[in-house]
Amino acid sequence: MKTFADMIEGYGRFREGDWQRQHDRWEQLKGGQSPQVMVIACSDSRVDPAQIFDVDPGEIFVVRNVAALVPPFETTPGRHGVSAALEFAVQFLKVREVVVMGHGMCGGCKAALTQDLHGNELGEGGFVAHWIDMLDTVRGPIAATQGTSGRAAERAMELAAVKVSLENLRTFPCVREKEADGSLAVRGAYFAISDGILHLLDEASGEFLPAS
């Protein structure tokens, strides 16, 4: 795995390569951004949305966090990072689509299932535990039918997490209004690390189907 020193060498290659080859693109981007799609993805180092969707700089607005979760609309004091990014993308960049992309082998979803971090102090797993407790409502049925370990249960949690985030997205007034008038589409996706297949949520059936 690369160190930061290795990454600086990579930056040198970027400056001599893509920066030069896409100079016109960078000239355009320095005046602003106008992506049509926002992607909410996991912080996991294995699932880079730009790589998976093969997009150029400026084409997607990305927010990444543990388990690709979207909290519900809240007005309580706090640092609402995902909410701020969503508000900026929808209200100011006026993206046309918001995609929540979960993934296989997600550590956050696994921790939500096992609750191994439950009760930990802040800074020792407590921040993660409090963040992923958004999945507590869907954990119960999964644990009751499939247990709290093994890939079947973990995958069920990973897929359920995408649906929870979509439900929470729709608690934001700006999302509800724009989805209702057709100016915004909200989508669920799931990338399987094991085979590299992207699945898209069919909300009518509730099933995740391979992208064609």
Disulfide bonds with the S-S distance in Angstrom:
none
